């Protein structure tokens, strides 16, 4: 018989930013990037979300482990914000 590993998912949700790092109004939000991985200090996978109106994303096909997540926002010029704080979820 073949044992199959059950893969899991994590739902990431956020509030869209309204200000730039300098405190000025953010008027050209273009999307987000979610970074994730099994090492808090090396989030080696990423997914881009090219719609500023999206506030939830499901990261799928995660193997049993503790997974860590952080995200950034991007403006229309491709400038990426600092990463958010890191959150974790145990799969499996």
Buried (B, 14 or more C-beta within 10 A) or exposed (E): EEEEEEEBEBEBEBEEBEEBEEEEEBEEBBBBBBBBBBEEEEBEBEBEBEEBEEEEBEBEEBEEBEBBBBBBBBBEEEEEBEEBEBEEBEBE
